[in-house]
Amino acid sequence: MHVDSYAEFRAPSRPVELKPESVGAATLAEYAGGYRAREVPVQQNLSVQNGQLYMQWGGYPLLRILTPTAKDEFFFRYEYARVRFEREKGKIVRMVWQWPEGEPMMFTPIRPR
């Protein structure tokens, strides 16, 4: 059997089914700000626009939506990543990104909330 490309073996991916949660503007504002991870030299910025939480790397102009899925949890469809915010005494102390494969990546707020 001769195979011309890897695509012949790979089944097409299916979009992840999500049930977005409703999150109020005040809660979304708690997530906004800059975050850093040791593994990444560029700051990750979260901002709120039109009732949505957006992510962007450094000064890169493209904003990408984080879809809320539960309290303090989001889904980043562009990379099939799950994003979870961890709190201590009600304050966000960490943002954890988990992709389908590999280890999670921890981000800390640049200015503690």
PyMOL commands that set and color helices and strands:
alter all, ss='L'
color gray80, all
select helices_A, chain A and resi 6-8+25-31+77-79
alter helices_A, ss='H'
color red, helices_A
select strands_A, chain A and resi 33-37+40-49+52-57+64-70+73-76+81-88+91-98+105-109
alter strands_A, ss='S'
color yellow, strands_A
deselect
rebuild
show_as cartoon
